[in-house]
Amino acid sequence: MQVELTRFKVKEGKSKVVDEWLAFLNEHMKDVLITLADEKMYVETIFRETLNGNEYLYWYSVQGEGGQDVEESEHWVDRKHLQYWHECIDPNFRPVDLSTEVVMIPEKLRQAMEAFNK
């Protein structure tokens, strides 16, 4: 099981497009959740922050081993998600992976998560 939190920088001037992107994901949550099964993604959360005049998006995820990469997906919602990604995420900023120090998932829940994608 992988637990990750990664920070990505938003391209300057793309805040309104990020608004659209996040609204798109929320409005199509039923389809978004369908795509998570192939990725073996148990939990995926996006956080947003403005720091020193720069905007960042943070992805927090809890994922099983061997899941499909979103780039390999043929699902329409993933394709649209990646279009937003390429428009909004600054490729010149090296993503920052925060260190995972403690993972607190009760064993019963961990087992249920792992059984979910078998």
Phi and psi restraints in degrees (range 20) as a CNS / XPLOR table:
assign (resid 1 and name C) (resid 2 and name N)
       (resid 2 and name CA) (resid 2 and name C) 1.0 -109.2 20.0 2
assign (resid 2 and name N) (resid 2 and name CA)
       (resid 2 and name C) (resid 3 and name N) 1.0 129.2 20.0 2
assign (resid 2 and name C) (resid 3 and name N)
       (resid 3 and name CA) (resid 3 and name C) 1.0 -118.5 20.0 2
assign (resid 3 and name N) (resid 3 and name CA)
       (resid 3 and name C) (resid 4 and name N) 1.0 120.6 20.0 2
assign (resid 3 and name C) (resid 4 and name N)
       (resid 4 and name CA) (resid 4 and name C) 1.0 -135.9 20.0 2
assign (resid 4 and name N) (resid 4 and name CA)
       (resid 4 and name C) (resid 5 and name N) 1.0 150.9 20.0 2
assign (resid 4 and name C) (resid 5 and name N)
       (resid 5 and name CA) (resid 5 and name C) 1.0 -137.9 20.0 2
assign (resid 5 and name N) (resid 5 and name CA)
       (resid 5 and name C) (resid 6 and name N) 1.0 119.1 20.0 2
assign (resid 5 and name C) (resid 6 and name N)
       (resid 6 and name CA) (resid 6 and name C) 1.0 -129.1 20.0 2
assign (resid 6 and name N) (resid 6 and name CA)
       (resid 6 and name C) (resid 7 and name N) 1.0 138.6 20.0 2
assign (resid 6 and name C) (resid 7 and name N)
       (resid 7 and name CA) (resid 7 and name C) 1.0 -103.4 20.0 2
assign (resid 7 and name N) (resid 7 and name CA)
       (resid 7 and name C) (resid 8 and name N) 1.0 132.4 20.0 2
assign (resid 7 and name C) (resid 8 and name N)
       (resid 8 and name CA) (resid 8 and name C) 1.0 -123.5 20.0 2
assign (resid 8 and name N) (resid 8 and name CA)
       (resid 8 and name C) (resid 9 and name N) 1.0 141.4 20.0 2
assign (resid 8 and name C) (resid 9 and name N)
       (resid 9 and name CA) (resid 9 and name C) 1.0 -89.5 20.0 2
assign (resid 9 and name N) (resid 9 and name CA)
       (resid 9 and name C) (resid 10 and name N) 1.0 136.1 20.0 2
assign (resid 9 and name C) (resid 10 and name N)
       (resid 10 and name CA) (resid 10 and name C) 1.0 -84.6 20.0 2
assign (resid 10 and name N) (resid 10 and name CA)
       (resid 10 and name C) (resid 11 and name N) 1.0 138.3 20.0 2
assign (resid 10 and name C) (resid 11 and name N)
       (resid 11 and name CA) (resid 11 and name C) 1.0 -60.6 20.0 2
assign (resid 11 and name N) (resid 11 and name CA)
       (resid 11 and name C) (resid 12 and name N) 1.0 144.0 20.0 2
assign (resid 11 and name C) (resid 12 and name N)
       (resid 12 and name CA) (resid 12 and name C) 1.0 -59.4 20.0 2
assign (resid 12 and name N) (resid 12 and name CA)
       (resid 12 and name C) (resid 13 and name N) 1.0 136.3 20.0 2
assign (resid 12 and name C) (resid 13 and name N)
       (resid 13 and name CA) (resid 13 and name C) 1.0 82.5 20.0 2
assign (resid 13 and name N) (resid 13 and name CA)
       (resid 13 and name C) (resid 14 and name N) 1.0 8.2 20.0 2
assign (resid 13 and name C) (resid 14 and name N)
       (resid 14 and name CA) (resid 14 and name C) 1.0 -106.8 20.0 2
assign (resid 14 and name N) (resid 14 and name CA)
       (resid 14 and name C) (resid 15 and name N) 1.0 12.2 20.0 2
assign (resid 14 and name C) (resid 15 and name N)
       (resid 15 and name CA) (resid 15 and name C) 1.0 -58.8 20.0 2
assign (resid 15 and name N) (resid 15 and name CA)
       (resid 15 and name C) (resid 16 and name N) 1.0 -41.7 20.0 2
assign (resid 15 and name C) (resid 16 and name N)
       (resid 16 and name CA) (resid 16 and name C) 1.0 -65.8 20.0 2
assign (resid 16 and name N) (resid 16 and name CA)
       (resid 16 and name C) (resid 17 and name N) 1.0 -36.4 20.0 2
assign (resid 16 and name C) (resid 17 and name N)
       (resid 17 and name CA) (resid 17 and name C) 1.0 -69.2 20.0 2
assign (resid 17 and name N) (resid 17 and name CA)
       (resid 17 and name C) (resid 18 and name N) 1.0 -36.3 20.0 2
assign (resid 17 and name C) (resid 18 and name N)
       (resid 18 and name CA) (resid 18 and name C) 1.0 -62.4 20.0 2
assign (resid 18 and name N) (resid 18 and name CA)
       (resid 18 and name C) (resid 19 and name N) 1.0 -40.9 20.0 2
assign (resid 18 and name C) (resid 19 and name N)
       (resid 19 and name CA) (resid 19 and name C) 1.0 -55.0 20.0 2
assign (resid 19 and name N) (resid 19 and name CA)
       (resid 19 and name C) (resid 20 and name N) 1.0 -47.1 20.0 2
assign (resid 19 and name C) (resid 20 and name N)
       (resid 20 and name CA) (resid 20 and name C) 1.0 -61.8 20.0 2
assign (resid 20 and name N) (resid 20 and name CA)
       (resid 20 and name C) (resid 21 and name N) 1.0 -44.0 20.0 2
assign (resid 20 and name C) (resid 21 and name N)
       (resid 21 and name CA) (resid 21 and name C) 1.0 -59.8 20.0 2
assign (resid 21 and name N) (resid 21 and name CA)
       (resid 21 and name C) (resid 22 and name N) 1.0 -50.9 20.0 2
assign (resid 21 and name C) (resid 22 and name N)
       (resid 22 and name CA) (resid 22 and name C) 1.0 -67.4 20.0 2
assign (resid 22 and name N) (resid 22 and name CA)
       (resid 22 and name C) (resid 23 and name N) 1.0 -36.0 20.0 2
assign (resid 22 and name C) (resid 23 and name N)
       (resid 23 and name CA) (resid 23 and name C) 1.0 -64.5 20.0 2
assign (resid 23 and name N) (resid 23 and name CA)
       (resid 23 and name C) (resid 24 and name N) 1.0 -40.9 20.0 2
assign (resid 23 and name C) (resid 24 and name N)
       (resid 24 and name CA) (resid 24 and name C) 1.0 -57.7 20.0 2
assign (resid 24 and name N) (resid 24 and name CA)
       (resid 24 and name C) (resid 25 and name N) 1.0 -48.0 20.0 2
assign (resid 24 and name C) (resid 25 and name N)
       (resid 25 and name CA) (resid 25 and name C) 1.0 -61.9 20.0 2
assign (resid 25 and name N) (resid 25 and name CA)
       (resid 25 and name C) (resid 26 and name N) 1.0 -44.0 20.0 2
assign (resid 25 and name C) (resid 26 and name N)
       (resid 26 and name CA) (resid 26 and name C) 1.0 -65.8 20.0 2
assign (resid 26 and name N) (resid 26 and name CA)
       (resid 26 and name C) (resid 27 and name N) 1.0 -39.2 20.0 2
assign (resid 26 and name C) (resid 27 and name N)
       (resid 27 and name CA) (resid 27 and name C) 1.0 -71.6 20.0 2
assign (resid 27 and name N) (resid 27 and name CA)
       (resid 27 and name C) (resid 28 and name N) 1.0 -23.9 20.0 2
assign (resid 27 and name C) (resid 28 and name N)
       (resid 28 and name CA) (resid 28 and name C) 1.0 -114.9 20.0 2
assign (resid 28 and name N) (resid 28 and name CA)
       (resid 28 and name C) (resid 29 and name N) 1.0 33.1 20.0 2
assign (resid 28 and name C) (resid 29 and name N)
       (resid 29 and name CA) (resid 29 and name C) 1.0 -57.6 20.0 2
assign (resid 29 and name N) (resid 29 and name CA)
       (resid 29 and name C) (resid 30 and name N) 1.0 -36.2 20.0 2
assign (resid 29 and name C) (resid 30 and name N)
       (resid 30 and name CA) (resid 30 and name C) 1.0 -57.8 20.0 2
assign (resid 30 and name N) (resid 30 and name CA)
       (resid 30 and name C) (resid 31 and name N) 1.0 -45.6 20.0 2
assign (resid 30 and name C) (resid 31 and name N)
       (resid 31 and name CA) (resid 31 and name C) 1.0 -72.1 20.0 2
assign (resid 31 and name N) (resid 31 and name CA)
       (resid 31 and name C) (resid 32 and name N) 1.0 -37.3 20.0 2
assign (resid 31 and name C) (resid 32 and name N)
       (resid 32 and name CA) (resid 32 and name C) 1.0 -58.7 20.0 2
assign (resid 32 and name N) (resid 32 and name CA)
       (resid 32 and name C) (resid 33 and name N) 1.0 -46.7 20.0 2
assign (resid 32 and name C) (resid 33 and name N)
       (resid 33 and name CA) (resid 33 and name C) 1.0 -63.6 20.0 2
assign (resid 33 and name N) (resid 33 and name CA)
       (resid 33 and name C) (resid 34 and name N) 1.0 -32.2 20.0 2
assign (resid 33 and name C) (resid 34 and name N)
       (resid 34 and name CA) (resid 34 and name C) 1.0 -61.9 20.0 2
assign (resid 34 and name N) (resid 34 and name CA)
       (resid 34 and name C) (resid 35 and name N) 1.0 -39.7 20.0 2
assign (resid 34 and name C) (resid 35 and name N)
       (resid 35 and name CA) (resid 35 and name C) 1.0 -70.8 20.0 2
assign (resid 35 and name N) (resid 35 and name CA)
       (resid 35 and name C) (resid 36 and name N) 1.0 -22.2 20.0 2
assign (resid 35 and name C) (resid 36 and name N)
       (resid 36 and name CA) (resid 36 and name C) 1.0 -66.3 20.0 2
assign (resid 36 and name N) (resid 36 and name CA)
       (resid 36 and name C) (resid 37 and name N) 1.0 -28.4 20.0 2
assign (resid 36 and name C) (resid 37 and name N)
       (resid 37 and name CA) (resid 37 and name C) 1.0 -60.8 20.0 2
assign (resid 37 and name N) (resid 37 and name CA)
       (resid 37 and name C) (resid 38 and name N) 1.0 -45.9 20.0 2
assign (resid 37 and name C) (resid 38 and name N)
       (resid 38 and name CA) (resid 38 and name C) 1.0 -65.2 20.0 2
assign (resid 38 and name N) (resid 38 and name CA)
       (resid 38 and name C) (resid 39 and name N) 1.0 -29.2 20.0 2
assign (resid 38 and name C) (resid 39 and name N)
       (resid 39 and name CA) (resid 39 and name C) 1.0 -81.7 20.0 2
assign (resid 39 and name N) (resid 39 and name CA)
       (resid 39 and name C) (resid 40 and name N) 1.0 -7.0 20.0 2
assign (resid 39 and name C) (resid 40 and name N)
       (resid 40 and name CA) (resid 40 and name C) 1.0 55.3 20.0 2
assign (resid 40 and name N) (resid 40 and name CA)
       (resid 40 and name C) (resid 41 and name N) 1.0 38.2 20.0 2
assign (resid 40 and name C) (resid 41 and name N)
       (resid 41 and name CA) (resid 41 and name C) 1.0 -92.5 20.0 2
assign (resid 41 and name N) (resid 41 and name CA)
       (resid 41 and name C) (resid 42 and name N) 1.0 115.4 20.0 2
assign (resid 41 and name C) (resid 42 and name N)
       (resid 42 and name CA) (resid 42 and name C) 1.0 -84.0 20.0 2
assign (resid 42 and name N) (resid 42 and name CA)
       (resid 42 and name C) (resid 43 and name N) 1.0 -41.2 20.0 2
assign (resid 42 and name C) (resid 43 and name N)
       (resid 43 and name CA) (resid 43 and name C) 1.0 -142.6 20.0 2
assign (resid 43 and name N) (resid 43 and name CA)
       (resid 43 and name C) (resid 44 and name N) 1.0 132.8 20.0 2
assign (resid 43 and name C) (resid 44 and name N)
       (resid 44 and name CA) (resid 44 and name C) 1.0 -140.5 20.0 2
assign (resid 44 and name N) (resid 44 and name CA)
       (resid 44 and name C) (resid 45 and name N) 1.0 126.2 20.0 2
assign (resid 44 and name C) (resid 45 and name N)
       (resid 45 and name CA) (resid 45 and name C) 1.0 -134.8 20.0 2
assign (resid 45 and name N) (resid 45 and name CA)
       (resid 45 and name C) (resid 46 and name N) 1.0 139.2 20.0 2
assign (resid 45 and name C) (resid 46 and name N)
       (resid 46 and name CA) (resid 46 and name C) 1.0 -112.5 20.0 2
assign (resid 46 and name N) (resid 46 and name CA)
       (resid 46 and name C) (resid 47 and name N) 1.0 127.8 20.0 2
assign (resid 46 and name C) (resid 47 and name N)
       (resid 47 and name CA) (resid 47 and name C) 1.0 -111.3 20.0 2
assign (resid 47 and name N) (resid 47 and name CA)
       (resid 47 and name C) (resid 48 and name N) 1.0 155.8 20.0 2
assign (resid 47 and name C) (resid 48 and name N)
       (resid 48 and name CA) (resid 48 and name C) 1.0 -130.9 20.0 2
assign (resid 48 and name N) (resid 48 and name CA)
       (resid 48 and name C) (resid 49 and name N) 1.0 139.4 20.0 2
assign (resid 48 and name C) (resid 49 and name N)
       (resid 49 and name CA) (resid 49 and name C) 1.0 -148.6 20.0 2
assign (resid 49 and name N) (resid 49 and name CA)
       (resid 49 and name C) (resid 50 and name N) 1.0 144.4 20.0 2
assign (resid 49 and name C) (resid 50 and name N)
       (resid 50 and name CA) (resid 50 and name C) 1.0 -111.7 20.0 2
assign (resid 50 and name N) (resid 50 and name CA)
       (resid 50 and name C) (resid 51 and name N) 1.0 125.1 20.0 2
assign (resid 50 and name C) (resid 51 and name N)
       (resid 51 and name CA) (resid 51 and name C) 1.0 -135.9 20.0 2
assign (resid 51 and name N) (resid 51 and name CA)
       (resid 51 and name C) (resid 52 and name N) 1.0 122.1 20.0 2
assign (resid 51 and name C) (resid 52 and name N)
       (resid 52 and name CA) (resid 52 and name C) 1.0 53.1 20.0 2
assign (resid 52 and name N) (resid 52 and name CA)
       (resid 52 and name C) (resid 53 and name N) 1.0 38.0 20.0 2
assign (resid 52 and name C) (resid 53 and name N)
       (resid 53 and name CA) (resid 53 and name C) 1.0 82.3 20.0 2
assign (resid 53 and name N) (resid 53 and name CA)
       (resid 53 and name C) (resid 54 and name N) 1.0 -1.5 20.0 2
assign (resid 53 and name C) (resid 54 and name N)
       (resid 54 and name CA) (resid 54 and name C) 1.0 -108.1 20.0 2
assign (resid 54 and name N) (resid 54 and name CA)
       (resid 54 and name C) (resid 55 and name N) 1.0 142.9 20.0 2
assign (resid 54 and name C) (resid 55 and name N)
       (resid 55 and name CA) (resid 55 and name C) 1.0 -100.4 20.0 2
assign (resid 55 and name N) (resid 55 and name CA)
       (resid 55 and name C) (resid 56 and name N) 1.0 138.6 20.0 2
assign (resid 55 and name C) (resid 56 and name N)
       (resid 56 and name CA) (resid 56 and name C) 1.0 -131.2 20.0 2
assign (resid 56 and name N) (resid 56 and name CA)
       (resid 56 and name C) (resid 57 and name N) 1.0 149.5 20.0 2
assign (resid 56 and name C) (resid 57 and name N)
       (resid 57 and name CA) (resid 57 and name C) 1.0 -116.1 20.0 2
assign (resid 57 and name N) (resid 57 and name CA)
       (resid 57 and name C) (resid 58 and name N) 1.0 138.1 20.0 2
assign (resid 57 and name C) (resid 58 and name N)
       (resid 58 and name CA) (resid 58 and name C) 1.0 -115.2 20.0 2
assign (resid 58 and name N) (resid 58 and name CA)
       (resid 58 and name C) (resid 59 and name N) 1.0 133.2 20.0 2
assign (resid 58 and name C) (resid 59 and name N)
       (resid 59 and name CA) (resid 59 and name C) 1.0 -107.9 20.0 2
assign (resid 59 and name N) (resid 59 and name CA)
       (resid 59 and name C) (resid 60 and name N) 1.0 121.2 20.0 2
assign (resid 59 and name C) (resid 60 and name N)
       (resid 60 and name CA) (resid 60 and name C) 1.0 -107.7 20.0 2
assign (resid 60 and name N) (resid 60 and name CA)
       (resid 60 and name C) (resid 61 and name N) 1.0 130.7 20.0 2
assign (resid 60 and name C) (resid 61 and name N)
       (resid 61 and name CA) (resid 61 and name C) 1.0 -145.1 20.0 2
assign (resid 61 and name N) (resid 61 and name CA)
       (resid 61 and name C) (resid 62 and name N) 1.0 150.2 20.0 2
assign (resid 61 and name C) (resid 62 and name N)
       (resid 62 and name CA) (resid 62 and name C) 1.0 -125.2 20.0 2
assign (resid 62 and name N) (resid 62 and name CA)
       (resid 62 and name C) (resid 63 and name N) 1.0 116.0 20.0 2
assign (resid 62 and name C) (resid 63 and name N)
       (resid 63 and name CA) (resid 63 and name C) 1.0 -134.8 20.0 2
assign (resid 63 and name N) (resid 63 and name CA)
       (resid 63 and name C) (resid 64 and name N) 1.0 142.7 20.0 2
assign (resid 63 and name C) (resid 64 and name N)
       (resid 64 and name CA) (resid 64 and name C) 1.0 -78.2 20.0 2
assign (resid 64 and name N) (resid 64 and name CA)
       (resid 64 and name C) (resid 65 and name N) 1.0 171.5 20.0 2
assign (resid 64 and name C) (resid 65 and name N)
       (resid 65 and name CA) (resid 65 and name C) 1.0 -79.8 20.0 2
assign (resid 65 and name N) (resid 65 and name CA)
       (resid 65 and name C) (resid 66 and name N) 1.0 144.4 20.0 2
assign (resid 65 and name C) (resid 66 and name N)
       (resid 66 and name CA) (resid 66 and name C) 1.0 79.5 20.0 2
assign (resid 66 and name N) (resid 66 and name CA)
       (resid 66 and name C) (resid 67 and name N) 1.0 20.3 20.0 2
assign (resid 66 and name C) (resid 67 and name N)
       (resid 67 and name CA) (resid 67 and name C) 1.0 -77.2 20.0 2
assign (resid 67 and name N) (resid 67 and name CA)
       (resid 67 and name C) (resid 68 and name N) 1.0 159.9 20.0 2
assign (resid 67 and name C) (resid 68 and name N)
       (resid 68 and name CA) (resid 68 and name C) 1.0 -71.9 20.0 2
assign (resid 68 and name N) (resid 68 and name CA)
       (resid 68 and name C) (resid 69 and name N) 1.0 139.2 20.0 2
assign (resid 68 and name C) (resid 69 and name N)
       (resid 69 and name CA) (resid 69 and name C) 1.0 -72.0 20.0 2
assign (resid 69 and name N) (resid 69 and name CA)
       (resid 69 and name C) (resid 70 and name N) 1.0 143.4 20.0 2
assign (resid 69 and name C) (resid 70 and name N)
       (resid 70 and name CA) (resid 70 and name C) 1.0 -58.8 20.0 2
assign (resid 70 and name N) (resid 70 and name CA)
       (resid 70 and name C) (resid 71 and name N) 1.0 -30.7 20.0 2
assign (resid 70 and name C) (resid 71 and name N)
       (resid 71 and name CA) (resid 71 and name C) 1.0 -64.9 20.0 2
assign (resid 71 and name N) (resid 71 and name CA)
       (resid 71 and name C) (resid 72 and name N) 1.0 -21.8 20.0 2
assign (resid 71 and name C) (resid 72 and name N)
       (resid 72 and name CA) (resid 72 and name C) 1.0 -88.4 20.0 2
assign (resid 72 and name N) (resid 72 and name CA)
       (resid 72 and name C) (resid 73 and name N) 1.0 -9.2 20.0 2
assign (resid 72 and name C) (resid 73 and name N)
       (resid 73 and name CA) (resid 73 and name C) 1.0 -71.5 20.0 2
assign (resid 73 and name N) (resid 73 and name CA)
       (resid 73 and name C) (resid 74 and name N) 1.0 142.3 20.0 2
assign (resid 73 and name C) (resid 74 and name N)
       (resid 74 and name CA) (resid 74 and name C) 1.0 -100.6 20.0 2
assign (resid 74 and name N) (resid 74 and name CA)
       (resid 74 and name C) (resid 75 and name N) 1.0 -0.9 20.0 2
assign (resid 74 and name C) (resid 75 and name N)
       (resid 75 and name CA) (resid 75 and name C) 1.0 -70.5 20.0 2
assign (resid 75 and name N) (resid 75 and name CA)
       (resid 75 and name C) (resid 76 and name N) 1.0 136.9 20.0 2
assign (resid 75 and name C) (resid 76 and name N)
       (resid 76 and name CA) (resid 76 and name C) 1.0 -58.5 20.0 2
assign (resid 76 and name N) (resid 76 and name CA)
       (resid 76 and name C) (resid 77 and name N) 1.0 -36.6 20.0 2
assign (resid 76 and name C) (resid 77 and name N)
       (resid 77 and name CA) (resid 77 and name C) 1.0 -68.9 20.0 2
assign (resid 77 and name N) (resid 77 and name CA)
       (resid 77 and name C) (resid 78 and name N) 1.0 -34.7 20.0 2
assign (resid 77 and name C) (resid 78 and name N)
       (resid 78 and name CA) (resid 78 and name C) 1.0 -69.3 20.0 2
assign (resid 78 and name N) (resid 78 and name CA)
       (resid 78 and name C) (resid 79 and name N) 1.0 -38.3 20.0 2
assign (resid 78 and name C) (resid 79 and name N)
       (resid 79 and name CA) (resid 79 and name C) 1.0 -62.7 20.0 2
assign (resid 79 and name N) (resid 79 and name CA)
       (resid 79 and name C) (resid 80 and name N) 1.0 -43.1 20.0 2
assign (resid 79 and name C) (resid 80 and name N)
       (resid 80 and name CA) (resid 80 and name C) 1.0 -66.3 20.0 2
assign (resid 80 and name N) (resid 80 and name CA)
       (resid 80 and name C) (resid 81 and name N) 1.0 -41.3 20.0 2
assign (resid 80 and name C) (resid 81 and name N)
       (resid 81 and name CA) (resid 81 and name C) 1.0 -57.2 20.0 2
assign (resid 81 and name N) (resid 81 and name CA)
       (resid 81 and name C) (resid 82 and name N) 1.0 -45.1 20.0 2
assign (resid 81 and name C) (resid 82 and name N)
       (resid 82 and name CA) (resid 82 and name C) 1.0 -68.8 20.0 2
assign (resid 82 and name N) (resid 82 and name CA)
       (resid 82 and name C) (resid 83 and name N) 1.0 -32.0 20.0 2
assign (resid 82 and name C) (resid 83 and name N)
       (resid 83 and name CA) (resid 83 and name C) 1.0 -61.1 20.0 2
assign (resid 83 and name N) (resid 83 and name CA)
       (resid 83 and name C) (resid 84 and name N) 1.0 -47.2 20.0 2
assign (resid 83 and name C) (resid 84 and name N)
       (resid 84 and name CA) (resid 84 and name C) 1.0 -60.0 20.0 2
assign (resid 84 and name N) (resid 84 and name CA)
       (resid 84 and name C) (resid 85 and name N) 1.0 -43.6 20.0 2
assign (resid 84 and name C) (resid 85 and name N)
       (resid 85 and name CA) (resid 85 and name C) 1.0 -54.7 20.0 2
assign (resid 85 and name N) (resid 85 and name CA)
       (resid 85 and name C) (resid 86 and name N) 1.0 -51.8 20.0 2
assign (resid 85 and name C) (resid 86 and name N)
       (resid 86 and name CA) (resid 86 and name C) 1.0 -65.2 20.0 2
assign (resid 86 and name N) (resid 86 and name CA)
       (resid 86 and name C) (resid 87 and name N) 1.0 -31.4 20.0 2
assign (resid 86 and name C) (resid 87 and name N)
       (resid 87 and name CA) (resid 87 and name C) 1.0 -75.7 20.0 2
assign (resid 87 and name N) (resid 87 and name CA)
       (resid 87 and name C) (resid 88 and name N) 1.0 -31.9 20.0 2
assign (resid 87 and name C) (resid 88 and name N)
       (resid 88 and name CA) (resid 88 and name C) 1.0 -106.7 20.0 2
assign (resid 88 and name N) (resid 88 and name CA)
       (resid 88 and name C) (resid 89 and name N) 1.0 -30.5 20.0 2
assign (resid 88 and name C) (resid 89 and name N)
       (resid 89 and name CA) (resid 89 and name C) 1.0 -89.4 20.0 2
assign (resid 89 and name N) (resid 89 and name CA)
       (resid 89 and name C) (resid 90 and name N) 1.0 128.5 20.0 2
assign (resid 89 and name C) (resid 90 and name N)
       (resid 90 and name CA) (resid 90 and name C) 1.0 -73.0 20.0 2
assign (resid 90 and name N) (resid 90 and name CA)
       (resid 90 and name C) (resid 91 and name N) 1.0 112.6 20.0 2
assign (resid 90 and name C) (resid 91 and name N)
       (resid 91 and name CA) (resid 91 and name C) 1.0 -73.5 20.0 2
assign (resid 91 and name N) (resid 91 and name CA)
       (resid 91 and name C) (resid 92 and name N) 1.0 -13.2 20.0 2
assign (resid 91 and name C) (resid 92 and name N)
       (resid 92 and name CA) (resid 92 and name C) 1.0 -85.9 20.0 2
assign (resid 92 and name N) (resid 92 and name CA)
       (resid 92 and name C) (resid 93 and name N) 1.0 -11.1 20.0 2
assign (resid 92 and name C) (resid 93 and name N)
       (resid 93 and name CA) (resid 93 and name C) 1.0 -94.9 20.0 2
assign (resid 93 and name N) (resid 93 and name CA)
       (resid 93 and name C) (resid 94 and name N) 1.0 123.3 20.0 2
assign (resid 93 and name C) (resid 94 and name N)
       (resid 94 and name CA) (resid 94 and name C) 1.0 -73.0 20.0 2
assign (resid 94 and name N) (resid 94 and name CA)
       (resid 94 and name C) (resid 95 and name N) 1.0 120.7 20.0 2
assign (resid 94 and name C) (resid 95 and name N)
       (resid 95 and name CA) (resid 95 and name C) 1.0 -55.6 20.0 2
assign (resid 95 and name N) (resid 95 and name CA)
       (resid 95 and name C) (resid 96 and name N) 1.0 146.5 20.0 2
assign (resid 95 and name C) (resid 96 and name N)
       (resid 96 and name CA) (resid 96 and name C) 1.0 -108.7 20.0 2
assign (resid 96 and name N) (resid 96 and name CA)
       (resid 96 and name C) (resid 97 and name N) 1.0 116.0 20.0 2
assign (resid 96 and name C) (resid 97 and name N)
       (resid 97 and name CA) (resid 97 and name C) 1.0 -90.0 20.0 2
assign (resid 97 and name N) (resid 97 and name CA)
       (resid 97 and name C) (resid 98 and name N) 1.0 116.3 20.0 2
assign (resid 97 and name C) (resid 98 and name N)
       (resid 98 and name CA) (resid 98 and name C) 1.0 -75.3 20.0 2
assign (resid 98 and name N) (resid 98 and name CA)
       (resid 98 and name C) (resid 99 and name N) 1.0 149.7 20.0 2
assign (resid 98 and name C) (resid 99 and name N)
       (resid 99 and name CA) (resid 99 and name C) 1.0 -75.8 20.0 2
assign (resid 99 and name N) (resid 99 and name CA)
       (resid 99 and name C) (resid 100 and name N) 1.0 131.1 20.0 2
assign (resid 99 and name C) (resid 100 and name N)
       (resid 100 and name CA) (resid 100 and name C) 1.0 -84.0 20.0 2
assign (resid 100 and name N) (resid 100 and name CA)
       (resid 100 and name C) (resid 101 and name N) 1.0 119.0 20.0 2
assign (resid 100 and name C) (resid 101 and name N)
       (resid 101 and name CA) (resid 101 and name C) 1.0 -108.0 20.0 2
assign (resid 101 and name N) (resid 101 and name CA)
       (resid 101 and name C) (resid 102 and name N) 1.0 -38.4 20.0 2
assign (resid 101 and name C) (resid 102 and name N)
       (resid 102 and name CA) (resid 102 and name C) 1.0 -143.0 20.0 2
assign (resid 102 and name N) (resid 102 and name CA)
       (resid 102 and name C) (resid 103 and name N) 1.0 131.8 20.0 2
assign (resid 102 and name C) (resid 103 and name N)
       (resid 103 and name CA) (resid 103 and name C) 1.0 -117.8 20.0 2
assign (resid 103 and name N) (resid 103 and name CA)
       (resid 103 and name C) (resid 104 and name N) 1.0 118.5 20.0 2
assign (resid 103 and name C) (resid 104 and name N)
       (resid 104 and name CA) (resid 104 and name C) 1.0 -113.6 20.0 2
assign (resid 104 and name N) (resid 104 and name CA)
       (resid 104 and name C) (resid 105 and name N) 1.0 88.9 20.0 2
assign (resid 104 and name C) (resid 105 and name N)
       (resid 105 and name CA) (resid 105 and name C) 1.0 -127.3 20.0 2
assign (resid 105 and name N) (resid 105 and name CA)
       (resid 105 and name C) (resid 106 and name N) 1.0 115.6 20.0 2
assign (resid 105 and name C) (resid 106 and name N)
       (resid 106 and name CA) (resid 106 and name C) 1.0 -55.1 20.0 2
assign (resid 106 and name N) (resid 106 and name CA)
       (resid 106 and name C) (resid 107 and name N) 1.0 145.1 20.0 2
assign (resid 106 and name C) (resid 107 and name N)
       (resid 107 and name CA) (resid 107 and name C) 1.0 -56.0 20.0 2
assign (resid 107 and name N) (resid 107 and name CA)
       (resid 107 and name C) (resid 108 and name N) 1.0 -40.9 20.0 2
assign (resid 107 and name C) (resid 108 and name N)
       (resid 108 and name CA) (resid 108 and name C) 1.0 -62.3 20.0 2
assign (resid 108 and name N) (resid 108 and name CA)
       (resid 108 and name C) (resid 109 and name N) 1.0 -40.9 20.0 2
assign (resid 108 and name C) (resid 109 and name N)
       (resid 109 and name CA) (resid 109 and name C) 1.0 -69.4 20.0 2
assign (resid 109 and name N) (resid 109 and name CA)
       (resid 109 and name C) (resid 110 and name N) 1.0 -41.5 20.0 2
assign (resid 109 and name C) (resid 110 and name N)
       (resid 110 and name CA) (resid 110 and name C) 1.0 -59.0 20.0 2
assign (resid 110 and name N) (resid 110 and name CA)
       (resid 110 and name C) (resid 111 and name N) 1.0 -45.1 20.0 2
assign (resid 110 and name C) (resid 111 and name N)
       (resid 111 and name CA) (resid 111 and name C) 1.0 -62.7 20.0 2
assign (resid 111 and name N) (resid 111 and name CA)
       (resid 111 and name C) (resid 112 and name N) 1.0 -41.5 20.0 2
assign (resid 111 and name C) (resid 112 and name N)
       (resid 112 and name CA) (resid 112 and name C) 1.0 -64.3 20.0 2
assign (resid 112 and name N) (resid 112 and name CA)
       (resid 112 and name C) (resid 113 and name N) 1.0 -40.1 20.0 2
assign (resid 112 and name C) (resid 113 and name N)
       (resid 113 and name CA) (resid 113 and name C) 1.0 -63.1 20.0 2
assign (resid 113 and name N) (resid 113 and name CA)
       (resid 113 and name C) (resid 114 and name N) 1.0 -46.0 20.0 2
assign (resid 113 and name C) (resid 114 and name N)
       (resid 114 and name CA) (resid 114 and name C) 1.0 -67.1 20.0 2
assign (resid 114 and name N) (resid 114 and name CA)
       (resid 114 and name C) (resid 115 and name N) 1.0 -35.7 20.0 2
assign (resid 114 and name C) (resid 115 and name N)
       (resid 115 and name CA) (resid 115 and name C) 1.0 -71.3 20.0 2
assign (resid 115 and name N) (resid 115 and name CA)
       (resid 115 and name C) (resid 116 and name N) 1.0 -26.1 20.0 2
assign (resid 115 and name C) (resid 116 and name N)
       (resid 116 and name CA) (resid 116 and name C) 1.0 -57.0 20.0 2
assign (resid 116 and name N) (resid 116 and name CA)
       (resid 116 and name C) (resid 117 and name N) 1.0 -37.7 20.0 2
assign (resid 116 and name C) (resid 117 and name N)
       (resid 117 and name CA) (resid 117 and name C) 1.0 -103.4 20.0 2
assign (resid 117 and name N) (resid 117 and name CA)
       (resid 117 and name C) (resid 118 and name N) 1.0 19.0 20.0 2
